[in-house]
Amino acid sequence: MRNSLLMLFALILFLSGCDEPFPIYEEPTDILVASIAKAGGDTLYIVRDSGGTTLSMNPILLNVLVKNTYTQLLQGDAQVTGKLNVVMTFPAPFAFPTTQLGKSDLVTPFVYHDSTALPPGASAKFRAYASGAIVEILEQQVPYTQRTLNDSTKIRIYAPVTFRAEAEVRIFERVQPVRTKPFVFTQTYVQISLPAGSSEGG
């Protein structure tokens, strides 16, 4: 009799527990965190001929990083897209053309058969460039010092200028794009004006 009562009590407890709903599964959110870091040097060089034509100019080089903060491997179909915007904020406003990012700009991870993977704690890395017709703004708005080499080649060193960069990138088809916080940095431009009859290579 006692055993029967114990079994009946256990059955009641079991049945009552079955009425409780299972916890609802929620997809993890904010598992990817994007940021920007400088990938090039602090000094950029502009080479111009004696007539003022720009022969070459270093672009701004940045890394756009996307870190997997989740505790598990992220793996799936790749959808590698993005854009980078860089603007000068001081001493004068100037915006470079928007840089579009794609699979060719993704340094890591490797995309194989349109799929990719990102381990916990690892970061994807885009290599991004920003360039544009900034010379005129530098000449008109940025203070500089100038000296002459060999009585012909002019070296102009501009005061440091401040830029702000922001990016939005996507790596996985099933994960929404992520946006970076604004990244503020400085660059110093050095302009080399060649004498008449010279070229960059000569």
C-alpha positions as CSV (number, residue, x, y, z in Angstrom):
1,M,0.0,0.0,0.0
2,R,2.8,2.4,0.9
3,N,4.6,1.6,-2.3
4,S,1.5,2.3,-4.3
5,L,1.0,5.7,-2.6
6,L,4.6,6.6,-3.4
7,M,4.2,5.6,-7.0
8,L,1.0,7.6,-7.3
9,F,2.6,10.7,-5.7
10,A,5.6,10.4,-8.1
11,L,3.2,10.1,-11.1
12,I,1.4,13.2,-10.0
13,L,4.6,15.2,-9.8
14,F,5.7,14.0,-13.2
15,L,2.5,14.9,-14.9
16,S,2.4,18.3,-13.2
17,G,5.9,19.0,-14.4
18,C,5.0,18.2,-18.0
19,D,2.6,21.1,-18.1
20,E,5.5,23.6,-17.7
21,P,6.6,25.0,-21.1
22,F,10.2,24.5,-22.3
23,P,12.3,27.7,-22.4
24,I,12.1,29.5,-25.7
25,Y,15.4,29.4,-27.7
26,E,16.7,32.8,-28.6
27,E,19.2,33.4,-31.3
28,P,22.4,35.1,-30.0
29,T,22.6,38.8,-30.9
30,D,25.5,41.2,-31.2
31,I,27.9,38.3,-31.8
32,L,30.0,40.3,-34.2
33,V,31.8,43.5,-33.2
34,A,33.3,45.7,-35.9
35,S,36.2,48.2,-35.5
36,I,38.7,50.1,-37.6
37,A,42.5,50.4,-37.2
38,K,45.3,52.1,-39.1
39,A,47.2,49.8,-41.4
40,G,49.6,52.3,-43.0
41,G,52.1,54.8,-41.8
42,D,51.4,58.3,-40.3
43,T,53.0,60.1,-43.3
44,L,51.6,60.1,-46.8
45,Y,53.5,61.3,-49.8
46,I,52.3,63.3,-52.8
47,V,54.6,63.7,-55.9
48,R,53.9,66.5,-58.4
49,D,55.7,67.7,-61.5
50,S,56.8,71.3,-62.1
51,G,53.4,72.1,-63.7
52,G,51.5,71.1,-60.6
53,T,50.2,67.8,-62.0
54,T,50.0,65.0,-59.3
55,L,52.1,62.0,-60.4
56,S,51.4,59.8,-57.4
57,M,49.8,60.0,-53.9
58,N,49.7,57.4,-51.1
59,P,46.2,56.4,-50.2
60,I,45.0,56.1,-46.6
61,L,45.3,52.5,-45.6
62,L,42.9,51.0,-43.0
63,N,41.9,47.6,-41.6
64,V,38.3,46.9,-40.9
65,L,38.0,44.2,-38.3
66,V,35.0,42.0,-37.4
67,K,35.4,40.0,-34.2
68,N,33.4,36.9,-33.3
69,T,32.5,37.4,-29.6
70,Y,30.3,34.3,-29.5
71,T,31.5,31.1,-27.7
72,Q,31.0,28.9,-30.8
73,L,32.3,28.6,-34.3
74,L,30.4,30.7,-36.8
75,Q,30.1,29.0,-40.1
76,G,27.9,29.3,-43.2
77,D,27.3,30.8,-46.6
78,A,29.4,33.9,-47.2
79,Q,28.0,37.3,-48.2
80,V,31.0,39.6,-48.2
81,T,30.0,43.2,-48.7
82,G,30.7,46.5,-47.1
83,K,31.5,50.2,-47.4
84,L,34.0,52.6,-45.8
85,N,33.6,56.3,-45.5
86,V,36.5,58.6,-44.6
87,V,36.2,62.4,-44.1
88,M,38.6,65.1,-43.0
89,T,37.3,66.9,-40.0
90,F,40.1,69.3,-39.2
91,P,41.2,71.8,-40.3
92,A,38.7,71.7,-43.2
93,P,35.9,69.4,-44.2
94,F,36.6,67.0,-47.0
95,A,35.0,63.6,-47.9
96,F,36.8,60.9,-49.8
97,P,34.6,58.9,-52.2
98,T,32.9,55.9,-50.5
99,T,35.1,52.8,-50.7
100,Q,33.1,49.6,-51.6
101,L,34.3,46.5,-50.0
102,G,34.0,42.9,-51.3
103,K,35.4,39.5,-51.3
104,S,38.7,40.6,-52.8
105,D,39.3,43.0,-49.9
106,L,38.8,40.3,-47.3
107,V,42.2,39.2,-46.0
108,T,40.9,36.6,-43.5
109,P,39.0,34.3,-43.2
110,F,39.3,32.4,-46.4
111,V,36.1,32.0,-48.5
112,Y,35.8,28.5,-50.0
113,H,32.9,27.5,-52.3
114,D,31.0,30.6,-51.1
115,S,31.3,29.5,-47.5
116,T,33.4,30.7,-44.6
117,A,34.0,30.3,-40.9
118,L,35.1,32.4,-38.0
119,P,36.3,30.7,-34.7
120,P,35.4,32.1,-31.3
121,G,37.5,35.2,-30.5
122,A,38.9,35.4,-34.1
123,S,38.6,38.5,-36.3
124,A,37.9,38.8,-40.0
125,K,40.0,41.5,-41.6
126,F,39.2,43.7,-44.6
127,R,42.1,45.8,-46.2
128,A,40.6,49.1,-47.2
129,Y,41.9,52.2,-49.1
130,A,40.7,55.8,-49.2
131,S,41.9,58.2,-51.8
132,G,40.7,61.3,-53.6
133,A,41.5,64.8,-54.9
134,I,42.7,66.1,-51.6
135,V,45.6,68.2,-52.9
136,E,43.7,71.3,-53.5
137,I,42.2,71.3,-50.0
138,L,45.6,70.8,-48.5
139,E,47.0,73.8,-50.4
140,Q,44.2,76.1,-49.5
141,Q,43.3,75.1,-46.0
142,V,46.3,73.4,-44.3
143,P,49.3,75.2,-42.9
144,Y,52.7,74.0,-44.1
145,T,56.4,74.5,-44.0
146,Q,58.5,74.3,-47.2
147,R,62.2,73.9,-48.1
148,T,64.1,73.5,-51.4
149,L,66.6,70.7,-52.1
150,N,69.4,71.2,-54.7
151,D,67.8,74.6,-55.6
152,S,65.0,72.8,-57.5
153,T,63.0,70.1,-55.7
154,K,60.5,71.6,-53.3
155,I,59.5,69.7,-50.1
156,R,56.3,70.9,-48.5
157,I,55.3,69.4,-45.1
158,Y,51.7,70.0,-44.2
159,A,50.5,70.2,-40.6
160,P,48.7,67.0,-39.4
161,V,45.1,66.6,-40.5
162,T,42.4,64.8,-38.6
163,F,40.1,62.2,-40.2
164,R,37.1,60.2,-39.1
165,A,36.3,56.8,-40.6
166,E,33.2,54.6,-40.3
167,A,32.4,51.3,-42.0
168,E,29.6,48.8,-42.4
169,V,30.4,45.2,-43.4
170,R,28.8,41.8,-43.8
171,I,30.5,38.4,-43.9
172,F,27.7,35.8,-43.4
173,E,24.5,35.6,-45.3
174,R,22.5,34.8,-42.2
175,V,24.1,37.4,-40.0
176,Q,23.1,41.1,-40.4
177,P,25.7,43.7,-41.3
178,V,27.6,45.3,-38.5
179,R,28.7,48.9,-38.2
180,T,31.9,50.3,-36.6
181,K,32.1,53.1,-34.2
182,P,33.7,56.3,-35.6
183,F,37.5,55.9,-35.7
184,V,39.4,59.2,-35.5
185,F,43.0,59.4,-36.6
186,T,45.6,61.8,-38.0
187,Q,47.8,61.8,-41.1
188,T,50.7,64.1,-42.2
189,Y,51.0,64.8,-45.9
190,V,54.4,65.6,-47.5
191,Q,54.4,67.0,-51.0
192,I,57.4,66.7,-53.3
193,S,57.4,69.0,-56.3
194,L,59.9,67.9,-58.9
195,P,61.9,70.4,-61.1
196,A,61.2,70.9,-64.7
197,G,62.5,68.0,-66.9
198,S,62.2,65.5,-64.1
199,S,59.9,62.6,-63.6
200,E,59.1,60.4,-60.6
201,G,61.2,57.6,-61.9
202,G,64.1,59.7,-63.0
